[in-house]
């Protein structure tokens, strides 16, 4: 979890000038979607977490 929050802050929050709770929430939701569905991970053979789970379930 600490690693996820570190990535969230450095990639989705700190680079932007966030001026409202709604904007912060939108960025967090977008990042969570990216983190689970699009971000390729070396330890998962360069698959996104969802792709890896689907491959195991098939």
PDB file of N, H, CA, C and O in Angstrom:
ATOM      1  N   UNK A   1       0.822  -1.196   0.000  1.00  0.00           N
ATOM      2  CA  UNK A   1       0.000   0.000   0.000  1.00  0.00           C
ATOM      3  C   UNK A   1       0.864   1.257   0.000  1.00  0.00           C
ATOM      4  O   UNK A   1       0.545   2.235  -0.676  1.00  0.00           O
ATOM      5  N   UNK A   2       1.950   1.230   0.753  1.00  0.00           N
ATOM      6  H   UNK A   2       2.209   0.435   1.302  1.00  0.00           H
ATOM      7  CA  UNK A   2       2.804   2.412   0.794  1.00  0.00           C
ATOM      8  C   UNK A   2       3.344   2.745  -0.587  1.00  0.00           C
ATOM      9  O   UNK A   2       3.438   3.915  -0.958  1.00  0.00           O
ATOM     10  N   UNK A   3       3.696   1.723  -1.340  1.00  0.00           N
ATOM     11  H   UNK A   3       3.620   0.773  -1.038  1.00  0.00           H
ATOM     12  CA  UNK A   3       4.202   1.937  -2.690  1.00  0.00           C
ATOM     13  C   UNK A   3       3.122   2.565  -3.573  1.00  0.00           C
ATOM     14  O   UNK A   3       3.399   3.497  -4.329  1.00  0.00           O
ATOM     15  N   UNK A   4       1.889   2.053  -3.478  1.00  0.00           N
ATOM     16  H   UNK A   4       1.663   1.296  -2.864  1.00  0.00           H
ATOM     17  CA  UNK A   4       0.794   2.609  -4.275  1.00  0.00           C
ATOM     18  C   UNK A   4       0.584   4.088  -3.956  1.00  0.00           C
ATOM     19  O   UNK A   4       0.482   4.909  -4.868  1.00  0.00           O
ATOM     20  N   UNK A   5       0.520   4.433  -2.670  1.00  0.00           N
ATOM     21  H   UNK A   5       0.603   3.767  -1.929  1.00  0.00           H
ATOM     22  CA  UNK A   5       0.285   5.829  -2.299  1.00  0.00           C
ATOM     23  C   UNK A   5       1.439   6.724  -2.723  1.00  0.00           C
ATOM     24  O   UNK A   5       1.229   7.882  -3.083  1.00  0.00           O
ATOM     25  N   UNK A   6       2.640   6.200  -2.684  1.00  0.00           N
ATOM     26  H   UNK A   6       2.811   5.259  -2.391  1.00  0.00           H
ATOM     27  CA  UNK A   6       3.792   6.965  -3.164  1.00  0.00           C
ATOM     28  C   UNK A   6       3.644   7.265  -4.651  1.00  0.00           C
ATOM     29  O   UNK A   6       3.845   8.398  -5.087  1.00  0.00           O
ATOM     30  N   UNK A   7       3.290   6.232  -5.433  1.00  0.00           N
ATOM     31  H   UNK A   7       3.127   5.311  -5.079  1.00  0.00           H
ATOM     32  CA  UNK A   7       3.077   6.432  -6.871  1.00  0.00           C
ATOM     33  C   UNK A   7       1.921   7.395  -7.120  1.00  0.00           C
ATOM     34  O   UNK A   7       2.016   8.280  -7.971  1.00  0.00           O
ATOM     35  N   UNK A   8       0.849   7.225  -6.391  1.00  0.00           N
ATOM     36  H   UNK A   8       0.772   6.506  -5.699  1.00  0.00           H
ATOM     37  CA  UNK A   8      -0.321   8.096  -6.549  1.00  0.00           C
ATOM     38  C   UNK A   8       0.061   9.560  -6.353  1.00  0.00           C
ATOM     39  O   UNK A   8      -0.275  10.412  -7.176  1.00  0.00           O
ATOM     40  N   UNK A   9       0.756   9.842  -5.275  1.00  0.00           N
ATOM     41  H   UNK A   9       1.029   9.150  -4.607  1.00  0.00           H
ATOM     42  CA  UNK A   9       1.113  11.234  -4.980  1.00  0.00           C
ATOM     43  C   UNK A   9       2.083  11.801  -6.007  1.00  0.00           C
ATOM     44  O   UNK A   9       1.900  12.926  -6.473  1.00  0.00           O
ATOM     45  N   UNK A  10       3.113  11.036  -6.366  1.00  0.00           N
ATOM     46  H   UNK A  10       3.261  10.123  -5.988  1.00  0.00           H
ATOM     47  CA  UNK A  10       4.129  11.580  -7.264  1.00  0.00           C
ATOM     48  C   UNK A  10       3.690  11.637  -8.720  1.00  0.00           C
ATOM     49  O   UNK A  10       4.183  12.474  -9.477  1.00  0.00           O
ATOM     50  N   UNK A  11       2.761  10.754  -9.132  1.00  0.00           N
ATOM     51  H   UNK A  11       2.360  10.075  -8.517  1.00  0.00           H
ATOM     52  CA  UNK A  11       2.350  10.717 -10.532  1.00  0.00           C
ATOM     53  C   UNK A  11       1.015  11.400 -10.805  1.00  0.00           C
ATOM     54  O   UNK A  11       0.799  11.907 -11.906  1.00  0.00           O
ATOM     55  N   UNK A  12       0.118  11.422  -9.826  1.00  0.00           N
ATOM     56  H   UNK A  12       0.293  11.010  -8.932  1.00  0.00           H
ATOM     57  CA  UNK A  12      -1.230  11.922 -10.100  1.00  0.00           C
ATOM     58  C   UNK A  12      -1.585  13.196  -9.350  1.00  0.00           C
ATOM     59  O   UNK A  12      -2.540  13.877  -9.725  1.00  0.00           O
ATOM     60  N   UNK A  13      -0.845  13.537  -8.306  1.00  0.00           N
ATOM     61  H   UNK A  13      -0.069  12.984  -8.002  1.00  0.00           H
ATOM     62  CA  UNK A  13      -1.245  14.703  -7.523  1.00  0.00           C
ATOM     63  C   UNK A  13      -0.204  15.811  -7.522  1.00  0.00           C
ATOM     64  O   UNK A  13      -0.522  16.947  -7.875  1.00  0.00           O
ATOM     65  N   UNK A  14       1.012  15.516  -7.140  1.00  0.00           N
ATOM     66  H   UNK A  14       1.270  14.594  -6.854  1.00  0.00           H
ATOM     67  CA  UNK A  14       2.028  16.565  -7.002  1.00  0.00           C
ATOM     68  C   UNK A  14       2.322  17.347  -8.280  1.00  0.00           C
ATOM     69  O   UNK A  14       2.555  18.553  -8.198  1.00  0.00           O
ATOM     70  N   UNK A  15       2.324  16.719  -9.460  1.00  0.00           N
ATOM     71  H   UNK A  15       2.136  15.739  -9.527  1.00  0.00           H
ATOM     72  CA  UNK A  15       2.658  17.494 -10.670  1.00  0.00           C
ATOM     73  C   UNK A  15       1.582  18.515 -11.078  1.00  0.00           C
ATOM     74  O   UNK A  15       1.816  19.330 -11.970  1.00  0.00           O
ATOM     75  N   UNK A  16       0.431  18.477 -10.445  1.00  0.00           N
ATOM     76  H   UNK A  16       0.241  17.815  -9.720  1.00  0.00           H
ATOM     77  CA  UNK A  16      -0.682  19.324 -10.875  1.00  0.00           C
ATOM     78  C   UNK A  16      -1.050  20.340  -9.810  1.00  0.00           C
ATOM     79  O   UNK A  16      -0.840  20.119  -8.617  1.00  0.00           O
ATOM     80  N   UNK A  17      -1.596  21.444 -10.254  1.00  0.00           N
ATOM     81  H   UNK A  17      -1.766  21.624 -11.223  1.00  0.00           H
ATOM     82  CA  UNK A  17      -2.070  22.489  -9.350  1.00  0.00           C
ATOM     83  C   UNK A  17      -3.554  22.227  -9.074  1.00  0.00           C
ATOM     84  O   UNK A  17      -4.429  22.783  -9.737  1.00  0.00           O
ATOM     85  N   UNK A  18      -3.814  21.377  -8.093  1.00  0.00           N
ATOM     86  H   UNK A  18      -3.102  20.926  -7.554  1.00  0.00           H
ATOM     87  CA  UNK A  18      -5.182  20.967  -7.777  1.00  0.00           C
ATOM     88  C   UNK A  18      -5.814  22.015  -6.868  1.00  0.00           C
ATOM     89  O   UNK A  18      -5.259  22.372  -5.828  1.00  0.00           O
ATOM     90  N   UNK A  19      -6.988  22.503  -7.279  1.00  0.00           N
ATOM     91  H   UNK A  19      -7.439  22.213  -8.123  1.00  0.00           H
ATOM     92  CA  UNK A  19      -7.620  23.603  -6.555  1.00  0.00           C
ATOM     93  C   UNK A  19      -8.946  23.241  -5.898  1.00  0.00           C
ATOM     94  O   UNK A  19      -9.571  24.088  -5.259  1.00  0.00           O
ATOM     95  N   UNK A  20      -9.382  21.997  -6.046  1.00  0.00           N
ATOM     96  H   UNK A  20      -8.874  21.308  -6.565  1.00  0.00           H
ATOM     97  CA  UNK A  20     -10.648  21.617  -5.414  1.00  0.00           C
ATOM     98  C   UNK A  20     -10.631  20.131  -5.055  1.00  0.00           C
ATOM     99  O   UNK A  20      -9.858  19.345  -5.603  1.00  0.00           O
ATOM    100  N   UNK A  21     -11.492  19.782  -4.138  1.00  0.00           N
ATOM    101  H   UNK A  21     -12.120  20.420  -3.694  1.00  0.00           H
ATOM    102  CA  UNK A  21     -11.638  18.386  -3.737  1.00  0.00           C
ATOM    103  C   UNK A  21     -12.130  17.550  -4.916  1.00  0.00           C
ATOM    104  O   UNK A  21     -11.698  16.411  -5.089  1.00  0.00           O
ATOM    105  N   UNK A  22     -13.026  18.105  -5.725  1.00  0.00           N
ATOM    106  H   UNK A  22     -13.377  19.031  -5.585  1.00  0.00           H
ATOM    107  CA  UNK A  22     -13.568  17.386  -6.874  1.00  0.00           C
ATOM    108  C   UNK A  22     -12.468  17.047  -7.878  1.00  0.00           C
ATOM    109  O   UNK A  22     -12.424  15.939  -8.413  1.00  0.00           O
ATOM    110  N   UNK A  23     -11.590  18.002  -8.126  1.00  0.00           N
ATOM    111  H   UNK A  23     -11.626  18.903  -7.692  1.00  0.00           H
ATOM    112  CA  UNK A  23     -10.492  17.762  -9.056  1.00  0.00           C
ATOM    113  C   UNK A  23      -9.538  16.707  -8.497  1.00  0.00           C
ATOM    114  O   UNK A  23      -9.075  15.839  -9.237  1.00  0.00           O
ATOM    115  N   UNK A  24      -9.245  16.775  -7.214  1.00  0.00           N
ATOM    116  H   UNK A  24      -9.622  17.480  -6.614  1.00  0.00           H
ATOM    117  CA  UNK A  24      -8.385  15.766  -6.582  1.00  0.00           C
ATOM    118  C   UNK A  24      -9.027  14.392  -6.682  1.00  0.00           C
ATOM    119  O   UNK A  24      -8.353  13.412  -7.001  1.00  0.00           O
ATOM    120  N   UNK A  25     -10.317  14.311  -6.414  1.00  0.00           N
ATOM    121  H   UNK A  25     -10.865  15.106  -6.155  1.00  0.00           H
ATOM    122  CA  UNK A  25     -11.025  13.032  -6.486  1.00  0.00           C
ATOM    123  C   UNK A  25     -11.004  12.484  -7.900  1.00  0.00           C
ATOM    124  O   UNK A  25     -10.788  11.288  -8.101  1.00  0.00           O
ATOM    125  N   UNK A  26     -11.226  13.349  -8.883  1.00  0.00           N
ATOM    126  H   UNK A  26     -11.401  14.320  -8.719  1.00  0.00           H
ATOM    127  CA  UNK A  26     -11.213  12.910 -10.283  1.00  0.00           C
ATOM    128  C   UNK A  26      -9.838  12.372 -10.664  1.00  0.00           C
ATOM    129  O   UNK A  26      -9.740  11.324 -11.301  1.00  0.00           O
ATOM    130  N   UNK A  27      -8.784  13.075 -10.283  1.00  0.00           N
ATOM    131  H   UNK A  27      -8.864  13.927  -9.766  1.00  0.00           H
ATOM    132  CA  UNK A  27      -7.429  12.623 -10.598  1.00  0.00           C
ATOM    133  C   UNK A  27      -7.114  11.289  -9.912  1.00  0.00           C
ATOM    134  O   UNK A  27      -6.483  10.417 -10.509  1.00  0.00           O
ATOM    135  N   UNK A  28      -7.551  11.132  -8.671  1.00  0.00           N
ATOM    136  H   UNK A  28      -8.065  11.840  -8.186  1.00  0.00           H
ATOM    137  CA  UNK A  28      -7.316   9.882  -7.942  1.00  0.00           C
ATOM    138  C   UNK A  28      -8.054   8.732  -8.609  1.00  0.00           C
ATOM    139  O   UNK A  28      -7.486   7.655  -8.788  1.00  0.00           O
ATOM    140  N   UNK A  29      -9.307   8.946  -8.978  1.00  0.00           N
ATOM    141  H   UNK A  29      -9.768   9.822  -8.833  1.00  0.00           H
ATOM    142  CA  UNK A  29     -10.084   7.898  -9.644  1.00  0.00           C
ATOM    143  C   UNK A  29      -9.462   7.515 -10.982  1.00  0.00           C
ATOM    144  O   UNK A  29      -9.391   6.332 -11.317  1.00  0.00           O
ATOM    145  N   UNK A  30      -9.010   8.510 -11.752  1.00  0.00           N
ATOM    146  H   UNK A  30      -9.068   9.470 -11.480  1.00  0.00           H
ATOM    147  CA  UNK A  30      -8.364   8.233 -13.032  1.00  0.00           C
ATOM    148  C   UNK A  30      -7.074   7.446 -12.826  1.00  0.00           C
ATOM    149  O   UNK A  30      -6.769   6.531 -13.592  1.00  0.00           O
ATOM    150  N   UNK A  31      -6.321   7.804 -11.791  1.00  0.00           N
ATOM    151  H   UNK A  31      -6.569   8.547 -11.169  1.00  0.00           H
ATOM    152  CA  UNK A  31      -5.064   7.111 -11.539  1.00  0.00           C
ATOM    153  C   UNK A  31      -5.312   5.668 -11.103  1.00  0.00           C
ATOM    154  O   UNK A  31      -4.592   4.766 -11.530  1.00  0.00           O
ATOM    155  N   UNK A  32      -6.310   5.440 -10.267  1.00  0.00           N
ATOM    156  H   UNK A  32      -6.895   6.173  -9.920  1.00  0.00           H
ATOM    157  CA  UNK A  32      -6.626   4.076  -9.844  1.00  0.00           C
ATOM    158  C   UNK A  32      -7.014   3.228 -11.050  1.00  0.00           C
ATOM    159  O   UNK A  32      -6.599   2.074 -11.155  1.00  0.00           O
ATOM    160  N   UNK A  33      -7.807   3.791 -11.960  1.00  0.00           N
ATOM    161  H   UNK A  33      -8.144   4.729 -11.874  1.00  0.00           H
ATOM    162  CA  UNK A  33      -8.173   3.069 -13.174  1.00  0.00           C
ATOM    163  C   UNK A  33      -6.927   2.753 -13.997  1.00  0.00           C
ATOM    164  O   UNK A  33      -6.754   1.624 -14.454  1.00  0.00           O
ATOM    165  N   UNK A  34      -6.062   3.744 -14.186  1.00  0.00           N
ATOM    166  H   UNK A  34      -6.202   4.662 -13.814  1.00  0.00           H
ATOM    167  CA  UNK A  34      -4.808   3.529 -14.914  1.00  0.00           C
ATOM    168  C   UNK A  34      -3.955   2.473 -14.226  1.00  0.00           C
ATOM    169  O   UNK A  34      -3.426   1.575 -14.881  1.00  0.00           O
ATOM    170  N   UNK A  35      -3.820   2.577 -12.916  1.00  0.00           N
ATOM    171  H   UNK A  35      -4.250   3.307 -12.384  1.00  0.00           H
ATOM    172  CA  UNK A  35      -2.965   1.678 -12.136  1.00  0.00           C
ATOM    173  C   UNK A  35      -3.417   0.229 -12.268  1.00  0.00           C
ATOM    174  O   UNK A  35      -2.583  -0.674 -12.335  1.00  0.00           O
ATOM    175  N   UNK A  36      -4.704   0.000 -12.307  1.00  0.00           N
ATOM    176  H   UNK A  36      -5.382   0.734 -12.253  1.00  0.00           H
ATOM    177  CA  UNK A  36      -5.227  -1.363 -12.387  1.00  0.00           C
ATOM    178  C   UNK A  36      -5.378  -1.892 -13.806  1.00  0.00           C
ATOM    179  O   UNK A  36      -5.238  -3.093 -14.037  1.00  0.00           O
ATOM    180  N   UNK A  37      -5.660  -1.015 -14.751  1.00  0.00           N
ATOM    181  H   UNK A  37      -5.774  -0.040 -14.564  1.00  0.00           H
ATOM    182  CA  UNK A  37      -6.036  -1.481 -16.090  1.00  0.00           C
ATOM    183  C   UNK A  37      -5.012  -1.241 -17.185  1.00  0.00           C
ATOM    184  O   UNK A  37      -5.048  -1.931 -18.203  1.00  0.00           O
ATOM    185  N   UNK A  38      -4.107  -0.298 -17.018  1.00  0.00           N
ATOM    186  H   UNK A  38      -4.078   0.262 -16.190  1.00  0.00           H
ATOM    187  CA  UNK A  38      -3.219   0.054 -18.129  1.00  0.00           C
ATOM    188  C   UNK A  38      -1.734  -0.020 -17.813  1.00  0.00           C
ATOM    189  O   UNK A  38      -0.918  -0.125 -18.729  1.00  0.00           O
ATOM    190  N   UNK A  39      -1.369   0.032 -16.557  1.00  0.00           N
ATOM    191  H   UNK A  39      -2.032   0.117 -15.813  1.00  0.00           H
ATOM    192  CA  UNK A  39       0.034   0.116 -16.170  1.00  0.00           C
ATOM    193  C   UNK A  39       0.688  -1.255 -16.250  1.00  0.00           C
ATOM    194  O   UNK A  39       0.377  -2.144 -15.458  1.00  0.00           O
ATOM    195  N   UNK A  40       1.590  -1.423 -17.202  1.00  0.00           N
ATOM    196  H   UNK A  40       1.842  -0.700 -17.845  1.00  0.00           H
ATOM    197  CA  UNK A  40       2.301  -2.687 -17.346  1.00  0.00           C
ATOM    198  C   UNK A  40       3.321  -2.824 -16.222  1.00  0.00           C
ATOM    199  O   UNK A  40       4.010  -1.867 -15.869  1.00  0.00           O
ATOM    200  N   UNK A  41       3.404  -4.030 -15.667  1.00  0.00           N
ATOM    201  H   UNK A  41       2.845  -4.807 -15.954  1.00  0.00           H
ATOM    202  CA  UNK A  41       4.342  -4.283 -14.577  1.00  0.00           C
ATOM    203  C   UNK A  41       5.357  -5.339 -14.996  1.00  0.00           C
ATOM    204  O   UNK A  41       5.004  -6.369 -15.570  1.00  0.00           O
ATOM    205  N   UNK A  42       6.591  -5.069 -14.705  1.00  0.00           N
ATOM    206  H   UNK A  42       6.878  -4.232 -14.238  1.00  0.00           H
ATOM    207  CA  UNK A  42       7.665  -5.988 -15.058  1.00  0.00           C
ATOM    208  C   UNK A  42       7.449  -7.355 -14.395  1.00  0.00           C
ATOM    209  O   UNK A  42       7.627  -8.391 -15.036  1.00  0.00           O
ATOM    210  N   UNK A  43       7.066  -7.357 -13.120  1.00  0.00           N
ATOM    211  H   UNK A  43       6.921  -6.516 -12.599  1.00  0.00           H
ATOM    212  CA  UNK A  43       6.911  -8.635 -12.406  1.00  0.00           C
ATOM    213  C   UNK A  43       5.711  -9.444 -12.887  1.00  0.00           C
ATOM    214  O   UNK A  43       5.588 -10.622 -12.548  1.00  0.00           O
ATOM    215  N   UNK A  44       4.830  -8.837 -13.665  1.00  0.00           N
ATOM    216  H   UNK A  44       4.929  -7.880 -13.940  1.00  0.00           H
ATOM    217  CA  UNK A  44       3.672  -9.537 -14.234  1.00  0.00           C
ATOM    218  C   UNK A  44       3.864  -9.788 -15.725  1.00  0.00           C
ATOM    219  O   UNK A  44       2.897  -9.839 -16.485  1.00  0.00           O
ATOM    220  N   UNK A  45       5.118  -9.944 -16.134  1.00  0.00           N
ATOM    221  H   UNK A  45       5.904  -9.902 -15.517  1.00  0.00           H
ATOM    222  CA  UNK A  45       5.462 -10.177 -17.549  1.00  0.00           C
ATOM    223  C   UNK A  45       4.945  -9.062 -18.450  1.00  0.00           C
ATOM    224  O   UNK A  45       4.446  -9.316 -19.546  1.00  0.00           O
ATOM    225  N   UNK A  46       5.068  -7.835 -17.980  1.00  0.00           N
ATOM    226  H   UNK A  46       5.474  -7.629 -17.089  1.00  0.00           H
ATOM    227  CA  UNK A  46       4.688  -6.629 -18.723  1.00  0.00           C
ATOM    228  C   UNK A  46       3.196  -6.564 -19.045  1.00  0.00           C
ATOM    229  O   UNK A  46       2.792  -5.977 -20.049  1.00  0.00           O
ATOM    230  N   UNK A  47       2.386  -7.174 -18.182  1.00  0.00           N
ATOM    231  H   UNK A  47       2.715  -7.651 -17.366  1.00  0.00           H
ATOM    232  CA  UNK A  47       0.932  -7.090 -18.316  1.00  0.00           C
ATOM    233  C   UNK A  47       0.394  -6.160 -17.240  1.00  0.00           C
ATOM    234  O   UNK A  47       1.013  -5.988 -16.191  1.00  0.00           O
ATOM    235  N   UNK A  48      -0.750  -5.568 -17.501  1.00  0.00           N
ATOM    236  H   UNK A  48      -1.253  -5.707 -18.354  1.00  0.00           H
ATOM    237  CA  UNK A  48      -1.451  -4.797 -16.482  1.00  0.00           C
ATOM    238  C   UNK A  48      -2.050  -5.788 -15.480  1.00  0.00           C
ATOM    239  O   UNK A  48      -2.306  -6.936 -15.843  1.00  0.00           O
ATOM    240  N   UNK A  49      -2.279  -5.377 -14.234  1.00  0.00           N
ATOM    241  H   UNK A  49      -2.071  -4.445 -13.939  1.00  0.00           H
ATOM    242  CA  UNK A  49      -2.829  -6.291 -13.235  1.00  0.00           C
ATOM    243  C   UNK A  49      -4.118  -6.988 -13.672  1.00  0.00           C
ATOM    244  O   UNK A  49      -4.280  -8.184 -13.428  1.00  0.00           O
ATOM    245  N   UNK A  50      -5.025  -6.269 -14.306  1.00  0.00           N
ATOM    246  H   UNK A  50      -4.893  -5.298 -14.504  1.00  0.00           H
ATOM    247  CA  UNK A  50      -6.287  -6.874 -14.755  1.00  0.00           C
ATOM    248  C   UNK A  50      -6.021  -7.919 -15.835  1.00  0.00           C
ATOM    249  O   UNK A  50      -6.628  -8.989 -15.820  1.00  0.00           O
ATOM    250  N   UNK A  51      -5.129  -7.622 -16.761  1.00  0.00           N
ATOM    251  H   UNK A  51      -4.636  -6.752 -16.772  1.00  0.00           H
ATOM    252  CA  UNK A  51      -4.795  -8.580 -17.815  1.00  0.00           C
ATOM    253  C   UNK A  51      -4.176  -9.847 -17.212  1.00  0.00           C
ATOM    254  O   UNK A  51      -4.484 -10.961 -17.636  1.00  0.00           O
ATOM    255  N   UNK A  52      -3.317  -9.665 -16.238  1.00  0.00           N
ATOM    256  H   UNK A  52      -3.067  -8.760 -15.893  1.00  0.00           H
ATOM    257  CA  UNK A  52      -2.672 -10.801 -15.590  1.00  0.00           C
ATOM    258  C   UNK A  52      -3.695 -11.681 -14.877  1.00  0.00           C
ATOM    259  O   UNK A  52      -3.648 -12.905 -15.001  1.00  0.00           O
ATOM    260  N   UNK A  53      -4.615 -11.075 -14.137  1.00  0.00           N
ATOM    261  H   UNK A  53      -4.653 -10.081 -14.037  1.00  0.00           H
ATOM    262  CA  UNK A  53      -5.657 -11.845 -13.450  1.00  0.00           C
ATOM    263  C   UNK A  53      -6.554 -12.566 -14.453  1.00  0.00           C
ATOM    264  O   UNK A  53      -6.922 -13.721 -14.239  1.00  0.00           O
ATOM    265  N   UNK A  54      -6.905 -11.894 -15.537  1.00  0.00           N
ATOM    266  H   UNK A  54      -6.606 -10.956 -15.711  1.00  0.00           H
ATOM    267  CA  UNK A  54      -7.745 -12.539 -16.559  1.00  0.00           C
ATOM    268  C   UNK A  54      -7.032 -13.717 -17.194  1.00  0.00           C
ATOM    269  O   UNK A  54      -7.651 -14.739 -17.489  1.00  0.00           O
ATOM    270  N   UNK A  55      -5.734 -13.575 -17.404  1.00  0.00           N
ATOM    271  H   UNK A  55      -5.232 -12.744 -17.164  1.00  0.00           H
ATOM    272  CA  UNK A  55      -4.947 -14.659 -17.984  1.00  0.00           C
ATOM    273  C   UNK A  55      -4.911 -15.862 -17.044  1.00  0.00           C
ATOM    274  O   UNK A  55      -4.977 -17.004 -17.498  1.00  0.00           O
ATOM    275  N   UNK A  56      -4.807 -15.615 -15.749  1.00  0.00           N
ATOM    276  H   UNK A  56      -4.754 -14.687 -15.380  1.00  0.00           H
ATOM    277  CA  UNK A  56      -4.793 -16.713 -14.782  1.00  0.00           C
ATOM    278  C   UNK A  56      -6.155 -17.403 -14.677  1.00  0.00           C
ATOM    279  O   UNK A  56      -6.235 -18.612 -14.460  1.00  0.00           O
ATOM    280  N   UNK A  57      -7.215 -16.620 -14.833  1.00  0.00           N
ATOM    281  H   UNK A  57      -7.150 -15.638 -15.009  1.00  0.00           H
ATOM    282  CA  UNK A  57      -8.572 -17.163 -14.700  1.00  0.00           C
ATOM    283  C   UNK A  57      -9.001 -17.968 -15.925  1.00  0.00           C
ATOM    284  O   UNK A  57      -9.903 -18.801 -15.838  1.00  0.00           O
ATOM    285  N   UNK A  58      -8.362 -17.721 -17.056  1.00  0.00           N
ATOM    286  H   UNK A  58      -7.629 -17.044 -17.126  1.00  0.00           H
ATOM    287  CA  UNK A  58      -8.750 -18.405 -18.308  1.00  0.00           C
ATOM    288  C   UNK A  58      -8.270 -19.826 -18.360  1.00  0.00           C
ATOM    289  O   UNK A  58      -8.517 -20.526 -19.342  1.00  0.00           O
TER     290      UNK A  58
END
